[in-house]
Amino acid sequence: MPNIPFFADSTDFQTIHSWLNECEELAFIVADGNQRWRAVNSVQELGPGRFCLWHVPSGPLPLLYPEPSGKIEKIIDPWSGWLELCPEANKSRPYFGPGHPGIIWLYVHPTSRFDSEGIGFSWFEWIGNHYRILGHGANVATEKFWGGLRRWVKNQTTKIPRQGPLDGPSPEVMAFPSALARFEAGEKRDANPDPY
């Protein structure tokens, strides 16, 4: 599954937050009541947690019906909101089936789960074309957007190893500037993600 792992502290997340809020191709899917969701262009803050991002040019979002019907319709107006008929077990996030190719997840961990002064492991996650063989491939526009998101993160960051010296072997996680400066000053980082 495609993902973009990175280290970012609360200062770095201000930059990420601004970029996401200004991106015309993305909408946040936010809670709007009990089992209700809606799309919004921006959010007030990116606190710790998991955020659902809809790549709007990918096309309509599915409205899933519970079994035995299993019917799937299109959400008519995501901006006005909808009632989720077939929620995931975790009701704190919207459900569009197993890996909708128009949805990108952002996991925000500005603080380490082990050290209150350290920095957590954050990432963007996308199902990509995992289900293409079943006829549920990604829209070309979303593939292009994902590549652009990856380039944007790369241009903002320095690649470092998950753990150990910053100039050690196998750099694989991007570090945004404020997080990197804190690592250079000796602060710790989580070597692995902590999903919500």
C-alpha positions in Angstrom: 0.0 0.0 0.0 1.5 3.4 -1.0 2.5 5.6 2.0 4.6 8.6 2.7 6.2 8.3 6.1 7.5 11.4 7.8 8.5 13.1 11.1 6.8 16.4 11.9 6.3 18.4 15.1 3.6 20.8 15.8 5.5 23.6 14.0 5.9 21.5 10.9 2.2 20.5 11.0 1.3 24.2 10.7 3.0 24.1 7.3 1.3 20.8 6.3 -2.1 22.1 7.6 -1.9 25.3 5.5 -1.0 23.3 2.4 -3.9 20.9 2.9 -6.3 23.7 3.6 -5.2 25.6 0.5 -5.3 22.5 -1.8 -8.3 22.8 -4.1 -8.2 19.2 -5.0 -8.7 17.9 -1.4 -11.6 17.9 1.0 -11.6 16.8 4.6 -14.3 14.3 5.6 -15.5 15.3 9.1 -18.0 14.2 11.6 -21.4 16.0 11.4 -23.4 14.2 14.1 -24.2 10.6 14.9 -23.0 8.5 11.9 -23.2 11.6 9.8 -20.3 13.0 7.8 -19.7 15.8 5.4 -16.9 17.2 3.2 -15.3 20.5 4.0 -12.6 22.5 2.3 -10.6 23.1 5.4 -10.3 22.3 9.1 -9.4 24.6 12.1 -6.6 22.3 13.3 -4.7 19.1 12.7 -4.6 17.7 16.2 -3.2 14.2 16.9 -5.3 11.5 15.1 -6.4 10.1 11.8 -7.8 12.4 9.1 -9.8 11.4 6.1 -8.9 13.3 2.9 -11.0 12.9 -0.3 -9.4 13.7 -3.6 -12.4 15.4 -5.1 -11.4 14.8 -8.8 -11.4 11.0 -8.1 -15.2 11.1 -8.4 -18.2 10.5 -6.2 -18.0 8.8 -2.9 -19.9 5.5 -2.3 -22.9 5.2 0.1 -22.8 1.6 1.3 -25.9 -0.3 2.4 -25.8 -3.0 5.1 -26.2 -6.7 4.3 -28.1 -8.5 3.1 -28.7 -5.8 0.4 -25.0 -4.8 0.0 -26.3 -2.1 -2.4 -23.9 0.8 -3.3 -25.1 4.2 -4.3 -23.3 7.5 -4.8 -23.4 10.2 -2.1 -25.3 12.9 -3.8 -23.8 16.0 -2.1 -20.9 15.3 0.2 -20.7 19.0 1.0 -24.2 18.9 2.6 -23.5 15.7 4.4 -24.9 12.2 4.6 -25.9 9.5 7.0 -23.6 6.5 6.9 -25.7 3.4 6.6 -23.0 0.8 6.9 -20.4 2.1 9.4 -17.0 0.6 10.1 -16.5 -1.1 13.5 -14.5 2.1 14.4 -17.3 4.7 14.3 -14.8 7.5 14.7 -14.0 7.5 11.0 -16.0 7.3 7.8 -16.3 4.0 5.9 -16.3 3.7 2.1 -15.5 0.0 1.9 -12.1 -1.7 2.0 -9.8 0.9 0.5 -11.6 3.4 -1.6 -9.0 4.8 -4.2 -10.3 8.4 -3.8 -9.5 8.5 -0.1 -6.1 9.4 1.4 -5.5 9.0 5.2 -3.3 11.3 7.2 -2.0 10.0 10.5 -0.9 12.9 12.7 1.6 12.1 15.5 3.5 15.3 16.4 4.6 13.8 19.8 6.2 10.5 20.6 4.1 7.9 22.2 7.1 7.0 24.4 8.7 10.3 25.3 6.6 13.5 25.7 9.5 15.6 24.4 10.1 13.3 21.4 8.5 13.3 18.0 6.1 10.7 16.7 6.0 8.9 13.3 3.3 10.3 10.9 2.3 9.3 7.4 0.0 9.7 4.5 -1.6 6.4 3.3 -3.4 5.5 0.1 -4.8 2.2 -1.2 -3.6 3.1 -4.7 -4.4 0.4 -7.3 -4.5 -2.5 -4.8 -8.0 -3.4 -6.0 -7.5 -2.6 -9.7 -7.7 -6.3 -10.6 -11.3 -6.3 -9.1 -12.2 -3.2 -11.2 -11.7 -0.7 -8.5 -8.5 1.1 -9.7 -7.5 4.6 -8.9 -8.5 7.5 -11.1 -5.5 8.8 -13.2 -6.0 12.2 -11.6 -5.6 10.7 -8.1 -2.5 8.8 -9.2 -1.1 12.1 -10.4 -2.1 13.9 -7.2 -0.4 11.2 -5.1 2.8 11.7 -7.1 2.5 15.5 -6.5 1.9 15.0 -2.8 5.0 12.8 -2.6 7.1 15.4 -4.4 5.8 18.2 -2.2 6.8 16.3 1.0 10.2 15.4 -0.5 10.8 19.1 -1.3 10.0 20.2 2.2 12.1 17.5 4.0 15.3 15.6 4.5 15.4 11.8 4.4 16.7 10.2 7.6 16.9 6.7 9.1 14.0 5.5 11.4 16.4 5.3 14.3 20.1 5.8 15.1 22.4 8.6 13.8 20.8 11.0 11.4 23.5 10.3 8.9 23.3 6.5 9.4 22.5 3.9 6.8 19.1 3.3 5.2 17.5 6.7 5.3 13.8 6.1 4.6 11.6 8.6 6.6 11.2 12.2 5.6 11.9 14.8 8.4 10.3 18.2 8.2 12.6 21.2 9.2 11.5 21.8 12.7 11.5 18.1 13.6 15.0 17.7 12.0 16.4 20.6 14.0 15.1 18.9 17.2 16.6 15.6 16.2 19.9 17.4 15.6 19.6 18.8 19.1 19.3 15.3 20.5 15.5 14.8 20.8 14.1 11.3 20.2 11.9 9.9 17.5 9.5 7.0 17.2 11.0 4.3 14.9 7.6 2.8 14.0 4.1 4.2 13.4 1.3 4.1 16.0 -2.0 3.8 14.2 -5.2 5.3 15.6 
